[in-house]
Structure formats: C-alpha cells, structure tokens
Amino acid sequence: MIYYSTRDKERLHPYSLKEAAFMGLAPDGGLFVPERIPAVDMAVVESKAAESYAEMACYLAGLFFGEDEPETDLRRMVFNAYNFDCSLVKVGEGKFTLELFHGPTFAFKDFGARFMGGMLGLLNQSAEDLVVLTATSGDTGSAVAAGFYNVPGIKVVVLYPNGKVSDLQESQMTTLGGNIRPVRVNGNFDDCQALVKQVFNDSAFRSHVNVTSANSINILRWIPQSFYYFYGWCQWKKATGAELPTIVVPSGNYGNITAGMLAHAMGLPVKGFVAGSNANDVVPEYLQTGVYNPRESVRTIANAMDVGAPSNFERMMYLYGEDFDRLTGELAGFSNTDAEILAGIKEMYDKFGYVSDPHSAVGYNASKFYGIEGFWLSTAHHAKFREVIADTLGREFPIPEGLQVAMRKQKHFHPMDVSVAALEDYIEECVRG
C-alpha cells in the first residue's frame, strides 16, 4: 500500500508504509492517508468477530498491511496487541455503549497504541534508534508508554501539560522507566502538540535524528482504531437486529471519529456519526456555521478532549472531499459544559447503576439529546477520574489492580518550558543515552 499526504492533491509524492509510519507527519505538513480505501466483506467481518476481536482485526489489518508484512508476522503481532476484548453494554432501555477501556491502561488508546508498537517493531529492523515523540492531553501518553514499553530499538518521549492531566494518568506515564521518557511541559496540550509539529517540521533536526509520532496523526495509530467500529456494529446488530446505527464519539483531536469515518468508507453500514465535545467545541461550531476557528483550548473535567486545534480535522475534510454538505449530512456536533457532563454521570448512575467517566458521559448526553438508535463509545474507565466520580456520586468505587500498581510507584519526568530548542536537545540526549 502506498500513502500520500492530505495536501498532495495531485498525488505527486508517494510514500511506502515504513516511510509514512516513520515520518508521522508528511513533509508538507499534511497527514498521511492510504492510496485507496479497501472494501470489506461484512459477512467475513461478522464471521471473524464471532471468533474473537483479534481474529476480526487480523482480517481488517490484512486489507491495509498484507502487502507489506508476511501474514504470519502480522497475525502474531495482532494477537499479541489484542489480548483483551471490548463489549457492548446496555445502559437503560434502548441505549448501548461500546466499552473500549478493558486494555492494559484502561482507555481506548490501547487499541491504536499497542498495534502501532507492534508494527513499528516489525518495520524497524535497523540498528539506529527510532524516537517516538507524542503529545498527550491524558490517555494517549499512558497507552503509548505501555504499548511501546521495552520494544527493541525504540525510545519514547511523551509530552504532557503540567497540572492538566489527572494524577493517575501522570502516574501511568511516569512510572515505567526504561525506554519511556516523559516530559512535563509548563503549558497546555495545544502547546505540547505544537512542539511536536515544530520538531517534525524541522528538516535539519530530522536529518540526523530518526523521529516519528504516536499521536493519531500517525497512520499506524489511526487505521487500527477503525477496527473496533466493526466489532461494535456486529454486537449492536446481534443485540437489536438493526443494521444502521448512529455512533456517538467523544472527540478531542478527532482521530477516533475519523477512524470511524474510515470504517464507514470501507463499507461499515452506519446511519451517521455524532462528534461529542466538551467546552472545546471547535468542530461542532464548524458544523453549525461552516467556519473553522481553531483557538487555545480551555481546561475541563474531560481533559482528554481539551483540544482547541484538532490535528485530524484535515483528515476529516479529506475523507469527505472537503464537501461541507456531504459532511454535515453524516456528522452532527454536540458540546457539553462541565455541569452537563456531571449531570450525565449522575443520571446514568441514579437511573441505571452505571458508572461512567466524564468523556463517555458526553457520549451518553449526545445520544439522549439526539434520541439516536445506535451506541456511544466509552473511552476510559471511570477509575481514571476517581476524584470527579467520588465528588459527583458521593462515594468511592474500587480501583482496578492494574491502575493501583502505577499509583504505588515513584514518578520520574523531565520538566520543560515551551521551547522547541529545549525539546530537541532533550531528544538528542535520549538518543545518546
């Protein structure tokens, strides 16, 4: 499979999978997309999904990467990445959520990060270290750290905003050690993301440092996130007998929802999507006005969605041919205040006994607002936001052992101001060390 930049309208500059994966961001500043979107056989998807998530993922991964990696290697990698499941859960009459937080870091990012870690391990056969550079507003960092931990030949530099991630999220990123190098930035997520982009746009630096990204801008993070939409669809069809769900996606950097749009383009039958946001409502505003107005993010209790300039907006427009009418025909927007998110958490618990994290509560609220037939994605375990949940529901809930382990360890991180020069110096130090 060949890959092109979203900005290469004439398709003049093709890249191999390895080139696209190692670059992360295209040289022209665009995001990589495959030369073609493969068509799925939904009968095969249903058959494979009935066996296991990993079996279904092997089929879907083969459509994109089968030309680049031997089937046996790809299959081994996929089964190693997906040694956990995701389940569709009923929350009240006619309401369903797809729980994507049953992986090792208890967040949906495990699906993309573990796949990417495995694929880069297959692709990186050189003696030179590959540096994976990523920015996080919460769960990406912990998932990437876990997904790449001890992968030979790879060092991971994770940027996160000081004081703007939960204590548990910070613990997950800063307690592994080894090849994981967390950087606590004195700024917000947009500052972290801007630093990553500046490094990628510094051709002189990249000429002597082999660096890529593990954010959803990377093709190896983005594509496998499309797989769980198929799995959720299969479970929803089995539970309801219907075949055209509307899928609600809590959204921050919009890699998750554009992965759903990719699944739809591959042949997944859906009625449409809803992009659920917190107060950082740049995309819902665009869907209402037709004006895209990125701005500095504001801090909310749903911190993983605190993004004011979502990178994957460009991919979203690419998938819909920059056709506003076509996009709005299949995508609706929705935004919530913190108070509305807390009300959603309380309502789900009081009415149905279901404990939701803040991000997933946005999905519930959007589903209720639009009266959809379908499901929303639950993106993180509520224990990752235990202070918010305890304050809202008036009681403590058990913390999974997998999270308790990180909380008991000492944190190690590199503090840094918002400076691309300081970041590049630190990356070079990591390569030397």
N, C-alpha and C positions, 0 to 999 in steps of 0.2 A: 504494500500500500504506500502510495506517495502522499505527501502532505504539503499544503500551501498556506500562506498567510491570508487572514481575512482581508488584508489590504491589497493583496496581489490580485486585482480584478482580472487581469489578462492571463493569470497563471503562467507567468514567465519564469518563476523561480521555484522549482520542485525540491522537496527535501525528503530524505529517507526517514523511516521511523526513528532510527537511532539519532539522526541529526536533529529532528524535531523534538525528541524527548530530552536530549542533552542541552539544547538551546533553551527550551522552556518557552521563551518569548521569541517571536520571529525578529530578524534583523531590522525590519521596517517598523517594529513596534506593534505589529498585529499579533493575533492569536492563531495558532495552527489549527487547521481543520483537515479532515481526510479528503482525498481527491474525489471520492464517491461515498455515498452512504449506502451500505449494504442492506438488502431486503431480507427480512426474517421470514421464516415459515412458522406461523403461530402454532400450528399443530405440533411441530417439533419442540417449540418452546414449552408448551403445556406438558408434553410427554417428559421432557428433561426436568422441568420444575417439579413434577410429581416424584422424581427420584431424590433430588436434593438441589439446594441453591447452587452448589459448586458444579454439579452436572450441567445445569442450565447455563451457568456462567462460562463453562468450557465451550459450549456451542456458540455463544454470542462472541466470546473473545476470539474464537477461530475465524469469525467473519471479518474481523479487523486485522488480526495479527498472525493468522495462519500462514500467510505468505512469507513472514519474516522470522518465525520461530518454529522449530520442529514440534509436531503435535505432542510428543511425549514430554518435552520440556515445558511446553505451555500448560499441559494438563497437570503436571506435578506442581507447577507454580500456583495455578489457580486453586487447587485443592489445599495447598499449604496456606494460601491467603484467606480462604473462606472455610475455616474450621468452626464457624458459628453460623447462626441462621437469622432470619428476620421473620416476624409473624404479623399477620393482620389480626387486629384485636377489635372486638365490638365495644363501642363506648356509647351506650344508650341505644334507643330504637332507631335503626336505620343508619347509624353513624359508625364509621370504621376508621381506624388509624393503622398505618404500617409502621411498626416499631423497628427502627434502624439502629438501636443502641445496644445491641447484645454482643458487640465485639469487645476486644480487649480494653479499649479506652472508653467504652460506653457512649459512643457518639457515631453518627452516620459516616463521619470522615474515615472510619476504619475501612469502609468498602473501597474507597479510592486509594487511600494511602498504602494499604497492605498490597494491593495489586501493583501499584507503581513501584514499591520497594522490590517486589519480586521480579518485575520486568526489568528494572534498571540493573538488578543483579545479573540477569541473563545477558543484557546488552553490553554491560561494562566489563569487557574482557582485557582491557589494557592495564598496564602496571601503574598508570597515573591515577591519583586520587580524583574522584568526582565529588565536587561540593554541591550539596543540595541546599539551596537557600530559599527560605519560605517565611512569609509573614502570617501572623495569626491574630484573630480577634477573640480566640477562645479555644475551640475544639480542634482546629486544624493542627496546631502545634503538637498537642499530645498524640494525635493519631499519626502524624508524620514521624515523630520521635519513636513511637512504638513500631511503626511499620518499617523503619529503616535501621532500627537498633541492631548493631553488630553485622550489618550487611557488608561483606568484604569490599574494600576499595571505595567506600562512600563515607563522607563526613557530612553531618547535617548541622546547618546554622539556622536556628529558629528565632525570628524577631517577634517580640510581643510587647504591647504597650504597658508601661508601668502603672499599676493600680487600676487597670481596666479589664483584667480577667479575674475570674474567681480564684480563691486560694487553692482550691482543689485542681483547677486547670493548670495553675502555675506549678503545683507540686508534680503533676504528671509530666510536665515538660522539663523540669529542672532536677529530677532525681535519678535519671537513668545513668548519666555519665557516659564513659566510653566514647563512641563516635558522635554523640549528641552534644551540641554546643549552643545552649540557649543564650539569647541576648535580650536583656530587659531595656527597652528604649523609653527614654523620657519624652513621650509623645503619645499620639493616639494611633489607632490601626491604620488610618489613611497615611500617616507619616511612615509607618513600617512598610506599607505596600509601596509607597513612593520610593523609599530607599531601595527596595528590591528591584523596581523598574529602572532606577538610575544605574544600578550595577549592571543590569542586563543591557542597558543602552551604552555602556562604556566599553567600546570595542577594544581600546588599548588594554584595559584590565583583563578582559575576557580572552585576549590573545595569549596570555600566559597563565591564566587560571581557568581550569575546567569547571564551570559552574552552571547549574540548572535550577529550576524551581519545582517545588512540590505543591504549590498552590493550584487551585482548579484551573489556572491558565494552562497548566501542563497537560498535554494530550493524554498522558498515561494516568492522570488523576481524573480527568473529565470523562473519558469514554466509559470506564467501568462503572461509573455512577449511573449510567443509563440502564445497567442490568437489573437493578432491584425494582425498577418500574415494571418490568415484565413479570417479575416474581409477585409483586403486589397485585398486578392485574389478574394473574392466574388464581390467586387466593380470593380476590374480590368476586370474580366470576363464579367460583365454586360456592361462595357464601350466599350470593344473591341471585345467580342465574342471569344477570345482566352482563353486557359486554362493552358499554361505553361510559366509563367513569369520568367524572371531573376530578382532577387530582390537585390538591392544595399543597403548596410547597412553601414553608417558612424560608425566607430568602434574605441574603445579605450581600454576598459577592456574585450571586446568580449563577454559579457553576452548577448547583444542584438542579435548578429548574431548567437550565439549558440542556442538561443531560437528559431530563425528561422529554424535552422537545426533540432531542436527537433520537430517543427511543420511538417517539411518535413518527418521525421521518423514516425510521427503519421499518415501520409497519405496525407499531403498537396501536390498537384501537382505543382512542380516548375521545371524549366529547370536548375537552379543553383543560386548561390549567388556571389556577389562581395563584398569583405571587403575593404571599402574605409578608408584610414588613412591620417593623416597629416604627418609631418616630422618624427613622431614616427612610423616608418614603419617596426617594428619587424616581424609582421606576413606576410605582403606582401613579405618581403625579404625571409622569410622561404619558402613561396610558390614558389619562384623562385629558391632557392638554396638547399632546403632540410635541411638547418642548422638553428636551432633556437638559436638566440643570444640575449637574453634579456639584456637590458642596461638601464642606467639612462635616464629618459625622458628629452626631450627638450621642452621649452616653445613655444607655438604657439598661433595664434589668435583663433584657435578651441580648447580651453583649456580642454574641457571635454574629448578629445581624447589624452591628453598629458600623455600617459601611456607607460612606457618602458618595463614593465614586466607584461603583461596581465594575470590575475588570471585564466580566463576562457579558456585559451589555452589548459589546461589539460582536460577540458570538451569537447572541440572541438575534441581533439585526441581520447577521449573515444568514442564519438558518431560515429567516423569513424574507430574504431578498430585499431587506430594508423597505418592505411594504407595510406601512402603518396599518392599513385597513385589514390586511391579512393577519397581522399580528394580533390586533385587538379583537379580531373575530374568534381567536382561540385562547387569548390570555386576558384575564381580568386582574385588577390590582386591589389590594386591601392593606390598610395600615391600622395599627393599634397604638394607643398610649400605654404607658406603664400601668395605669389604673385599670384599663380594659384588659390587659394581659393578666393581672392579678385576679380580676373578677372571673376570667375564664378558668383559671386554675381552681378557684374556689368552687365554681359551679360544677365542674367535672367531678370534683371530689364529693361535694354535698349530694349531687344527684345520682352519681354512678359509682362512687367509691374509687375513681380512677385518679392516680396522682400523675400530673403532667409537669414537665419542665416549662419555663417561660416561652421558649421558642415554639414548642409544639402546641402550646395554648393559643398562639396566633393562628395556627392551622385550624384548631377547633373553632375559634371565633369566626374565622373566614368561612368555614363550612356552614356554620349556623346562619351567618349573615346572608349568604347566597342560597341557602337551602339546597345544597348540592346533593346529587346522588353520586357517591364515589368515596374517596378517602383522603385523609391528610397524612403527611409524613411526620412522624415523631422522631426528632433528630438527635435527642440527647436524653440520658437517664436523669430523672429528677434529682438524684443524689448529688449531681454535679452543681446544683444550685440549692443546697440544703438550707442555707440561711433564709433565702427568699421563700422557700416552701414552708419552712417552720413558722416564719412570721405570718404567712398568709393563712395557713391551715391550723395554726395554733398547736402543733405537735411535731415531734421529731419522728423521722422514719429511718429504718435500718439502712446503713451504708454498705453496699456490696464489698466483699473482701478484696476484690480486685482494686477498688478505689482506696480502701483503707491502707493497703500496702504502700502506695505513693505518699499518703499523708504522714506516714510514720518516718519517712526518710528525710535527710537534710537536703535543702535546696542549694544548687550551685548554678550561678548565672554570671554573665558578663554585663555590667551596667554600661549604658552608652547614650549619649545625646543624639539628636537627629543630625547625623553627619555621614554623608556617603564616603568621605575620605577615611573616617574612623572605622566604618564598617569594612571597607576594602582592606585596610590594614589588619583588621582582626581576622578576616577570611584568609589572608596570606599567612598570618600567624598559625591558624588552624591547619593549613596545608603543610607548613613546615613542621608542626608538632604532631 
